[in-house]
Amino acid sequence: MTKLISRYLLVAFCSFLFMGCMQNEVDLEVEQDACKRFKISSPSYTLIEDPCSDSVKLTAQINFQFNRSAECLHQINNRPVFYRSDNSELLAESFTATIERSEMNVLDQSVSYRFESAFVDLSTAQQLNHLILDFDTENELGVESNTLQIRLNTPCSILDQNSYDVNNNSVRIPPNQNLFTIRLWDNAAEDGDIVSVYLNGQWIIENHTLTNAGTNFTFSTSLLKPGANDLVVFALNEGSSGPNTVSIAINGQEIQNFRPGLLTGEAVRINFF
């Protein structure tokens, strides 16, 4: 009788261990599957410090959103490329390559973290015009999210005319008009395409994620100079399926044959007279 009870307890104990192992495997598979579907979106940034203010550093607060459990957020991986105004690459002495969970600010389904880069001296730092930052996240098992791409412009960032092409179509805005409207949308699959827009020495739209429904941006014509103005649209990524399929309309006039392409610019010529 004692042997029978012992054997029963041994079987029960082994079954308990087996079921525990099975449960752990199921939990692991569920976590892996959830994190495989973990998506990050809507990147934005705020500059804290930059070479335009006589600093050898560029420091920014990076923000993005995510769609699933924060348990998938273990680490952020940064892969920046730094550029001069002529689009030639500039080497940084150091930059923040990884961010651990303890260094992130997580609120609801949004994250912010501090990104910092430093240059060997002020002269080198002041050659920085902009940087393109690729980043993704991973969980404790190393399962990675999709990659986001964001362009960070310095306050003294300029746009070289050799860095963009001018579309064959143009728009005329009469001088008695006080406002003009830019409409941006994704004309194909809504897959996370991101664009920035530059006009006459300033970035008027930065890191905007396109939707099929489209977004209207209204600006004062005081941003325009008399004559020809180049409104330059930069495609910052190719979404999840590629290519970047941005469409643009100005004051309700859609610009035909608009093909900006990855990391290059195409301009719409606005004639203001």
C-alpha positions, -999 to 999 in steps of 0.1 A, spaced: 0 0 0 28 24 9 46 16 -23 14 22 -43 9 56 -26 46 65 -32 43 55 -69 11 76 -72 27 106 -56 57 103 -79 35 101 -110 15 131 -98 47 151 -90 61 143 -125 28 152 -141 29 185 -122 64 193 -134 54 183 -169 23 205 -169 44 233 -154 69 230 -182 41 229 -208 26 260 -193 59 279 -193 64 269 -230 29 281 -238 34 314 -220 68 318 -238 51 312 -272 23 336 -264 48 363 -254 69 357 -285 39 358 -308 26 390 -292 59 407 -295 62 396 -331 31 417 -337 45 446 -316 43 477 -337 58 512 -330 45 543 -348 41 581 -348 76 592 -342 83 628 -331 111 647 -313 119 678 -292 154 693 -294 170 699 -260 205 709 -270 221 714 -304 253 728 -321 234 759 -333 236 770 -297 274 765 -296 272 730 -281 293 700 -292 262 679 -285 228 672 -300 203 660 -274 167 653 -282 137 637 -266 123 610 -289 87 600 -287 67 572 -303 36 550 -297 31 512 -296 2 489 -300 6 460 -275 18 452 -240 47 472 -226 62 439 -217 76 438 -252 97 470 -244 130 458 -230 154 478 -251 155 505 -278 182 503 -305 193 535 -322 211 537 -356 217 574 -365 234 588 -397 246 624 -395 246 647 -425 261 680 -436 239 705 -457 253 689 -489 240 655 -477 275 642 -472 279 621 -440 294 635 -408 310 613 -381 299 617 -345 323 609 -317 296 591 -298 259 586 -296 233 567 -275 231 533 -291 208 515 -267 182 525 -242 173 501 -214 137 498 -200 147 517 -168 157 547 -190 124 549 -209 94 570 -199 64 547 -206 29 562 -203 -2 543 -215 9 533 -250 35 559 -257 72 561 -250 98 589 -247 135 586 -243 166 608 -244 189 605 -274 223 622 -273 252 625 -297 285 643 -293 311 656 -317 349 659 -313 348 697 -313 325 727 -319 338 732 -355 328 696 -364 295 698 -345 285 730 -364 288 711 -397 257 691 -386 227 699 -407 204 670 -399 204 634 -389 183 604 -399 176 582 -369 165 546 -374 153 528 -342 135 497 -331 126 480 -299 131 444 -286 119 423 -257 139 402 -233 139 374 -258 154 396 -285 122 397 -306 124 430 -325 96 454 -335 94 472 -368 118 500 -375 109 537 -374 128 564 -392 128 601 -382 146 631 -395 160 655 -368 167 690 -381 187 716 -362 174 752 -359 201 763 -383 194 735 -408 194 746 -444 183 729 -476 208 727 -505 190 732 -539 210 702 -552 193 679 -527 159 680 -544 142 680 -578 114 703 -589 81 688 -601 70 699 -636 36 711 -621 32 744 -603 6 763 -584 -3 800 -585 -15 818 -554 -27 854 -559 -11 881 -537 -44 891 -522 -48 856 -506 -38 855 -469 -38 817 -463 -29 786 -483 -36 750 -475 -13 719 -480 -30 685 -480 -9 654 -476 -22 618 -479 -10 582 -486 -24 572 -520 -18 535 -515 -18 512 -485 -17 530 -452 16 516 -441 34 542 -420 49 565 -447 65 596 -431 73 629 -447 86 664 -438 80 696 -456 104 726 -461 96 761 -473 119 791 -477 144 784 -450 122 765 -425 106 732 -418 69 738 -417 58 701 -413 81 676 -396 79 638 -394 42 636 -404 27 600 -407 5 598 -438 -30 584 -437 -54 576 -465 -79 601 -452 -53 628 -455 -44 659 -433 -48 696 -441 -22 721 -430 -31 758 -433 -4 785 -434 -1 823 -438 10 835 -472 36 856 -452 58 825 -455 59 831 -493 82 855 -511 71 872 -543 77 850 -573 87 814 -573 88 794 -540 100 758 -537 79 738 -513 100 706 -508 85 673 -496 110 648 -482 100 611 -479 117 598 -447 109 561 -451 91 536 -474 65 524 -448 62 487 -443 56 478 -479 74 506 -499 78 529 -517 67 561 -499 34 569 -517 28 605 -507 3 627 -526 1 664 -522 -25 691 -530 -22 729 -526 -54 749 -523 -73 719 -536 -51 714 -566 -35 679 -566 1 678 -579 4 652 -606 33 628 -611 47 634 -576 74 608 -568 97 619 -539 114 585 -531 133 574 -501 153 601 -483 152 625 -513 132 656 -519 108 667 -546 95 703 -547 63 718 -558 69 753 -572 44 778 -557 42 810 -578 31 839 -555 22 869 -577 
